[in-house]
Amino acid sequence: MPRRSLHVTGAAEAPLRAALRELRTDLDVPPDFPAEALAEAERAAKAPRLPERDATDVPLFTIDPPGSVDLDQAMHLARREGGGYRVTYAIADVAAFVTPGGPVDAEAHRRVTTLYFPDERVPLHPAALSEGAASLLPDQTCPAVLWTIDLDADGRTERADARRALVRSRAKLDYAGVQRAIDAGAAEEPLALLRDIGTLREALEVARGGISLNVPEQEIVEREGRYEPAFRAPLPADGWNAQISLLTGMAAAELMLTAGTGILRTLPTAPDGAVARLRRTAEALRVDWPHHVSYAELVRSLDPRRPHQAAFLQECTTLLRGAGYTAFTGGHRPDPAVHAAVAAPCTHCTAPLRRLVDRYASELCLAACAGAGVPQWVLAALDALPGEMAEGTRRGNAVERACVDIVEAVMLKDRVGEMFDAVVVDVKDNEPAVGTVQVTDPAIVARVDGGATRLPLGERLRVRLAEADPGGAKVRFEAA
């Protein structure tokens, strides 16, 4: 999930502030928490439901963007005697603080996910919980759902178990620092094993036909008191860390499927027509795609720094659309049960401070591991959860895209008429003169109109800025 914990400063940001206020109104973003929810959160922060098991001796660490305080996961990695690895993964136990049907629970169902704006964060839970008592902050003892996942020497899961426990993280790390330490050989073994286990899991992903798109992310950064969009290429450490989360989500899905009750993150297999379209796009972009090479293999071989291949990777994201959640009970295997990009069943269970469904997934897994019945409050919510998550995800995506659009428009509002170098990264099927360009400097992705000319997909193009409207969150270029 994206994190944009930034603050707008300076009178020059007045247009940005106004546009973001209007955006929050248009998208019906929840305002401050009701008084009763804040009061309940304060009480729960002081008196959570604590587990009997004490695992504070495990030296956990967290890996998050700098400045993050809503820390959902902490881990410890170790070698097993006789070969293989043990992943100990702590997930914030939000259910230890939230009473089903109470004010905090009701507000979480209204919000569904944490929303990130350049000027503020709209959290799923009150700060007393999400940034305080429930967060896996360093040197804080708190309740967690503690996963123990044993892997063989090739990284395959042999056993997975989830139990409630008290935990205490020892260190708060960030991705860049982790990457530097591992690259320099300065990381101690629990951290150094992140690369070993991460690369093994990546190899297994390749073997099962899973897909990870290495597309540079467009994000908002603060520079000298102003906000600008930028492109960020994920570090290897991002991918290794994501593999630990995915490993847990896959283990959780298998527990649910075995127990016969759960909620999965699913994505149908792309229809043949979509893949055929991508093959035509690859040909147009001069991307070599031999017929014996699978889509997953091809994607992993591409270099996003090369314009033609970056444009093709952008087109590949169309096959990942349509993801949702599927709930099931009574032992009936859901259809679909697999996430096509993962090429295996998986669920979301590792970010309960920031995503509603994860709290329920943890409870389902705890019940499965204990051989106990699923709590009634979980069963009562299952049918509605996929729809709630769909709406919350839609709003979160709309916020993310609109925030970037607004920042782009604010930054460019005084440059209408100027020329820029760009690459055409998308062209509409039914309107070949309309598409999307990626401008390298500044880091802009926006609509482009080619007039009467067909846009050259994957080619460099000179474009003129035709419109930059912060109020409408709109930037538009014209082919020169």
N, C-alpha and C positions, 0 to 999 in steps of 0.2 A: 504494500500500500504506500502511496506517495506521502511524503512528509514535507510540509512547507511552513515550518514554525518561524516565520519572519515577521518583522514589524516595519510598517511604513513610517518614515520620518521625513520632516521637512515640508515646507509649504509647497514645494514643487510637485509633491505627490497629491495635491488636492484633486485633480481630475481622476486619479486612480482611486482615491478614497470614495469619491462620489459614485464612480462606476461600480465599485465592489459593493457599496451599500445597496445600490439598485439591483445588482445581481442577487444578493441575498433575499431581497424582497420578491423578485421574480421567481426564484426557485423555491420559495416558501421554506427557507432555511430556518430551523428552530432558533428562537432568541435565547435569552438566558434561561437557566433551569428554574422551574417553579420553586417557590420557597420550601414547600414540603419535601421536594426531592433533595434539595441542598441539606435540609435538616436531617433527613434520613441518612444521607451519605456521611455526614459528620458523625452521627451516632455509630454507624457501621464501621467507620474508620477506627474508632476507639475500641470497638468490641466486635470484631469479626468472629465467625464460627471457625475455630482452630482445629486442625487435625491432630490425632494422637502421635503420628509418626514424626520423628525429628530427623531431618536430613541436612541440617545446617553444617554438618562436617564436610559436605561435598563442595569443593571450591569452584563454584559456578562463575561464569563470566557472561556478559552481554555484548552484542555487537549491534550498534545502531548508528544512525546519522548523528553528527555532533549536535549537541543541544537538546536531543530528545529526552523526555522525562516520562513518557508513557511507554514503559519497557515491558513488553509482553513475554519475552522469552529469554532464558539464560541456559547455558549449556556447560557440560564438562565432557571431554573426550578422553578415552583411555584405550590402551591395548589390553586384550584379554589373554590370560594365561592359556597357552596352547594355540594361539593364533586368533585373528579376528579383532574386533573392536567393540567397545561399549559406548553408546551415546546416552548420556543422561541429560534429559531436556526438560527444563522446568517451564511451565506455562502459568501465567498469572491466574489465580483461582478467583475469578470475579464472583462466582456463586457463593463464595464465603462471605461476601459483603452485600449482595443484592437479594432482597426478599422477593420471591415470585408474587406478582400481583401488586407489589408496593409502588410508591411514587417513582423510585429510580428505575425499576423494571419497566413501568409504563412509559417513561420518557425514553428509555433505550429502544423500545419497540417503535417509538415515534421517529427517532433519529436514525436507527439502523446501523450507520457507520459514522466514524469520525470524518469530518470534512476539513480540508486544508485550504485556507486562503492565504494570499501573501501577507495580509495584515493581521490575521488571527486564525486560531484553530477552533473549530466548533466540535467539542468532544462528544463521544457517545455517552460517557459517564461524567459526573461532577469531578472537578479537579482533586477534591479530597481523596477520591479513589484512584482515578486514572493517572494522576501525577503524584500521588502520595501513597496511601496505605496499601493499595493493591498492586502498585508498580514494583517491578523487581529491581529496585534501585540498589546501588552498591552499599553493603554493610547494613542493610535493612532486613530484619527477619520478618517473613510474611508467608501466608499460606500459598501453596501452588499445587497444580496437578503435575506430578513428577513422572515423566516417562523414562523407562529403562528399555533401550532397544539394543539387542545384541546382534552384531553383524559377523558374517564369516570373513575370511581373508580377502574375498573379492567384493565385499561391501553388501552382500545380500542379507536381507533380514532373516534371522533365525528365530528370534523371540521378541515380543513387544508386550510391555505391561505398563499400566498407568495407575497410580495411587496418589491419594492426597498426602501432602507432607509439608512441614515447615522447611523453608529454604532460606539461604542468605547468599547473595551474589557477592563476589570479592572485587570484581573489576568491571568498569564500564568502558568498553572499547569502541572504536569507530572503524569503518571499512578501510579508509586510507591508512590508518595506523597499523591495522592488522596486516594489510598487504605489504607494507614496508618491513614489518618485523619478520614476516614469513620469508619474503624475498631475501632479506639480509641474513637469514639463518639465526636470527636473534630470538625467535619465539620459543618459549618452553613447550614441552611436548603436548600438553592439553590443547594449546592453541595451534601448534605446528601440525597436529593431526587433522585440523580442519581442511588443509590442502589434500592430505592423503585420502581421507574419507570422501571429501567433496569430489575429487577426480574419479574415484572408484564409482561413486553414484552417478556421475556424469557419463561414464563409460557404460553403465547398466542402462541409463536412459537411451543412449544411442542404440544399444543392442535390442531394446524392446520397441524401438521406433518412436520414442518421445521427441518432442520438438522444443527447443529453446531458441527464441529469436534474439540474436545479438544486434538489436536495433538501437542506435544512440537515442537516449531519452531527452526530450525537451523539458527543461525545468526552469523555474524562476530562481534567480540568484540576486543577492543584494551586493551592490558595488558602490561604495562611497555614498551611502544613504539613498541610492536609487535602485530601482528594480529593473532587471533585464532578463530576457529569456536566454538560455544557453543550452548547448548540447552536451550531454554527459555520457561518455562511453562507460558502461558498467565494468568494474574491476573484476578480475578472477575471484577475489574474495567475496564479492556480491553473489556470484554464482555458487560458490562452495557453501556459503551460509544458506542460500535458498534451497540447496539440496538437503540440508538438515531439516528444514521446515517441511519440504516436500516428502522426505522420508517419513516424518511423523504423520503427515496427512494421509499417506498411503497406508501406514500401519493402522491408523484410526479407521480408515475405510474398511479394511479387511476385518477388523474387530466387529464393526457394525454389521457387515454382510454375514458374518458367522452367527452373530446374535439374532439377526433377522429384523432389527429395528435401527433406523439411522437416517442420516441426511448426507447426501454426497454432493460434491461439486462435479457437474457433468458437462460434457461437450460432445454433441453428436459428430460422427465422422463426416468430413466434408463430402458433399455430393460429387460425383464424377465430373459434372460440368464445371465445378469450381476449380478442380485440379487441371482440367483441360484448358480453362481460361488462363491459369497461371503458366501453363506450358507455352501458350501463345504469347503471353507477356514476356516470358524468358527469351523467346525467339526475337521479339521486337527489341529487347534490351541487349541482345547479343550476349546473353548469359548461357553458357554451355550446359545443357541438361540432358545427358545421355539417357536413353530409355531404360537402361538397366540400373540407373541410380534412383533411389527413392527420394521422395520429397524431403524427408528428415535428413538424409545424408547430404543432399544438395545445400539445404539451409545452413548446415554446420560448416560447409566449406567456403561460404561467402565472406567477403571482407567489406564491412560497412563503410570503410574509408574510401572505397572506389564508387564513384557516382552511380554507374549502371547497377552495380550490385546492391548499393544502398536503396535505390529505387525499387529493385525487385524485392528486397526484404520488407520494404514498406507495403508492397502489394501482398506479401505473404500473410500479413496480419489479418487479411480478410477471412482466412480459413479458421481463425481463432475466435471469430464472432459467434455469438449464439450460446455462450456458456451460461449455465444456470445452476439451480439447486434442485435435487430430486429427493423427496422424503419417502420413506417406506416403513411399513410395520407388518406384523403378522407373518414374518418369515418369507415374504414375497420378494424376490430379487427385482430391483427396479430396472426399468428400461427407459433411457440408457443407464448403465451402471458405470461406464468408463468415461474418463475425460480424454478425448481424442489426442490432445496435445501432450498429455502425460503418458498416454498409451497404457493406462492402468486405472483402477478405481482410486479415488482420492477424495479428501474432504478438507474443509477449512476448520482448523481447530487450534491454531497457534497464535492468534491475535485477538483474544477476547476483550481486551481493553478498547479495541478500535473497530470491532466487527461483531454484530449481534449473534450470528449463527454459531460462532466459535464456543460461546458459553454452553450452548445446548450440545454441541458435538462432544465437548469434554465430559459432560454428564453421561452421555450415551456410552462413551468408552469406559468411564469409571464403573458403570453398572456392568458392562460386559466383562471387564477384568475381574470384578468381584463376584460374578455369577449371581448378581442381585437383579431385582426388578428395576425397570427404568422409572425414575420419579414421575409422578402424575403430572406435575407442572410442565415437564418436558414433553410428555406424550400429548398434552392438551395443546401445545404450541406448534407441533410438528407440521400439521397440514397447512398452516398459514405462513410458516417460515419461508418457503420458496418465493412466494409472492412478495413478502416484505423485503426479502433480500434483493429481489429483482428491482423493486422500486428504489431501494436505498442505493444500490449499485448504479442505477441510471442517474440518480441525482448526483452521486459522487463523481461520476464520469463527466457529467455536465458542468459541475463546478470546476473540475480540473481543466477542462478544455476552455471554458469561458474565462477563467483567470489568466491563462496564458494569452488568450486572444486580447483581453483587456490590457495586459501589460505591453503586448506588442503594439497595440493601437496608441497607447499613451506615449510610448517611446518614439513612434514614427509620426505622430500627429503634425509635427512641424516639417516633415520631409516629403510631403506629397509632391509628386512631379519628379523626384530624383530617380536615378537609374541604379539598378543593382544587378549583380551576377547571381544566377540561381540555377537549380537543377529541377527539371520536371519529374516529380516522384509519383504522380498519379494523373490519369486522364479518364474522364467519364466515358463509359461504354457508349451511351447514346448521344453524347455531346463531345466529340473529340476536340473541340476548340475550348473546352472548359476543363480545368484540372487543378492540381495543387503543385506549388513550387516550394522548394527548400532553399532559403537564402542562407549562405554560410556566415556572413558578417553584415548585420547582426543575425543571430540565430532565430530566423523566422520561418514558420511553415504557414502558408496562407493560400487562398484561392488565386488563380490566375485565369484571365480571359485572353484567348488567342485571337479574338475577332473572327475573321473569316479563315484563319489558318489553323490547320490541325496541329495540336501541340506535340512536340517530339518527345515521347516518353523516354526518360533516362538521359536526355541530352542537356547540356548547358545552354542557358538562354539569358539574354539581357532582358530585364523587365523594368517597367516604370511603375512606381507606386501611385495608384489611382485613387485610393481611399484609405483613410486611417481614422476611424470614428470610435473613441473610447466609450461613448455612451451606448453605442450599438455593438460593442465588442467585435468590431469588424475591421479587417485589413484585406485589401484587394489590390492585386497587381494586374498589369496589362502587358502582354508581350510587346516588346519594342519593335 
